Amino acid sequence: MQQKSISGKKINKSITSEDILGKDVIDAEGAFIGVAEKVLIDQKSMDFIGISIDKGLIRSGITIGKSYIDKIADHAIFLKIRVVYDIKGKLVFDKDGKKMGTVSSIDIYGKKNKIKNIYMKPISHSFFFKKIIVISADYIETIGDNVILNVTMNNLSKK
């Protein structure tokens, strides 16, 4: 017999907070992001709006909206996206393949998962590259194991 809620909706195929809390959260590329620690519900509509993720003692947690969640499986929560904060520490190369530095931090647009700028700690100790360099997302060609720019080091120094 089907179990129904007071509202008359079937609830036997629903999931509970116990099905979410404590599960590993995995991004679209298979990287471990953290562990789901909170279920977020809109106070007015009572709709599920996302999860809060604990990334460990040293790193601060993040919040993921439900539109970024692909599926909740028995063993993990899978995301549709790669979380942008994950590029911190990656090497930055110019379009000619010259190693320029490492990503030290990022700016994002509001609470979106979209990069506005990256901050690069340069490897070179030339006059131009003595301090942290701000690089607009417009100059990023690809992000994978490394960050590849669509400009050369010389062209970047002119901008």
C-alpha positions, -999 to 999 in steps of 0.1 A, spaced: 0 0 0 13 34 -9 21 57 19 7 93 15 13 125 34 -15 146 49 -13 166 16 -21 135 -4 13 133 -21 31 100 -23 61 101 0 76 66 -3 100 77 -30 112 108 -12 145 111 5 152 124 40 179 146 55 195 114 67 200 104 30 220 135 24 239 144 56 274 129 59 276 119 22 307 127 1 301 155 -25 318 149 -58 321 174 -86 314 169 -124 351 158 -129 351 133 -101 369 154 -75 360 151 -39 347 185 -26 337 177 10 309 162 31 273 174 31 267 189 66 234 208 62 203 206 41 191 241 32 153 248 30 136 281 19 118 295 50 88 308 31 82 282 3 96 253 24 114 241 -8 148 224 -8 173 250 -20 207 234 -15 233 219 7 262 232 29 295 213 25 321 208 51 356 208 35 376 199 66 393 218 95 416 240 75 393 250 46 361 270 49 328 254 38 308 262 8 271 262 -1 258 245 -33 224 254 -47 201 226 -59 204 236 -95 241 225 -93 232 190 -79 231 163 -105 219 134 -84 219 120 -48 231 84 -49 234 59 -21 270 66 -15 275 102 -26 261 135 -40 271 143 -75 273 178 -89 268 190 -124 297 215 -122 333 218 -113 335 241 -82 356 271 -92 374 275 -58 392 243 -68 416 261 -91 436 276 -62 471 264 -63 470 253 -100 498 264 -123 492 292 -148 506 290 -183 504 316 -211 492 307 -246 528 298 -256 531 273 -228 554 294 -206 549 288 -169 539 321 -153 529 312 -117 502 297 -95 467 307 -87 466 322 -52 430 332 -50 399 340 -71 371 365 -74 337 352 -84 305 370 -95 284 373 -64 274 338 -52 277 322 -86 302 296 -97 317 319 -123 352 334 -122 356 371 -124 394 373 -118 422 351 -107 451 362 -86 484 347 -96 516 345 -76 543 348 -102 572 324 -106 594 349 -124 611 377 -104 612 403 -132 602 439 -126 566 433 -138 561 401 -119 572 411 -83 538 410 -68 504 392 -71 490 397 -106 452 401 -112 441 383 -144 406 388 -158 386 357 -167 385 371 -202 422 360 -205 415 324 -194 414 299 -223 409 267 -204 409 253 -168 419 217 -163 449 203 -145 464 238 -151 451 272 -161 459 281 -197 456 317 -208 447 330 -242 475 357 -242 512 356 -240 531 367 -209 543 398 -228 508 407 -239 495 403 -204 521 427 -190 510 453 -215 473 451 -204 
